[in-house]
Amino acid sequence: MSKNLNYCKQILKKVSFDVTLFKKELEKAFSYLTPSEQQALRRWVNDFVSDRIELKREVFSI
C-alpha cells in the first residue's frame, strides 16, 4: 500500500465526523491517487461507511 493511500485513509478517518468535510477530502484524494490506488480507496471507503448512513449517502453521490 502506498504512502499516499495510507495518508488519505488517515485524513478520512479524522474528518469522518463531518459529512461535508469527508466528501471534500474524498474528492481531493481521488484527484491525486493513481487508478489502482483509487480502486483500493473505494473498497476501503465502502467498508468504512457501511455502518455510517449519513456518510454512505454522500459517498455514493460522488
N, C-alpha and C positions, 0 to 999 in steps of 0.2 A: 504494500500500500504506500502511496506517495505521501510526501510531507504536505503537499497542498491539500490532498483529500483529508488527511487527518486534521489539518488546521480548520478546514471547512466544517467538519463534524464538531469540533470543539466550539467553534463560534455558534453553530446552530443550536447546540445544546444550551449554551449560555443565554441565547436570546429567545428560547422557546416559550418564555413566559409571556411574550408579546407577539400576537399573530402577525401584525403588520411588519414588525421588525424581522421576524422569522422569514416571511415571504421575501422581503427585500434582500436579506442575506443569502437566501437560497438562489435567487435570480443572479446575484453577483457571483456566487460560486459557480453556477453553470456557465457564466460568461468567460471564465478563465481556466476551467478544467478541460482536460483532453476528453475526447468522446468515451474512451474506456473508463476514465475516472467519473464522468457524468453518469454512466450506467451503474457503477458501484455506488455512487451517491444516491441515485434513485432507489436502489434496493435498500440502502440504509435508511433513507427517509421514510420509505413505506413501512419498515419495521418500527421506526421511531415514533411515527404519528398514529400507529394502529390503535392506540388507546386514548388518543387526544382528538376528539371530534372536531373541535374548532380549528386545529392545525390541519387536520386531514381535509377539511372543506377548502381551505385556502391553497393547500399544496396541489390539489388536483385541479385547481383553476389555472395553474401555470401552464 
